[in-house]
Amino acid sequence: MKDGGPVFPSQEIVPHEDGNERLRQHLGMTVRDYFAAAALPVCILGQFETAKIGALHGDDVVVADAYRYADAMLAEREKA
């Protein structure tokens, strides 16, 4: 599955024990994780709405919904 690549990659130069400097890369989270995190509040709110009618789902379902939204956003992004 494609994850969209890193969202906030960065680099920094850090000292090394041998006295030289090294380039350290931080890839950050993936676009898929970023999209899922953005969708999660809506999924949680949806959980409260379904709880009102007695259809409470577990946290795993709510999180899976967030990743389904993320996957749909990635698929739509590929079309552009």
Buried (B, 14 or more C-beta within 10 A) or exposed (E): EEBBEBBEEEEEEEEEEEEEEEEEEEEBBBBBBBBBEEBBEEBBEEBEEBEEEEEEBEEEEBBEBBBEBBBEBBEEEEEE
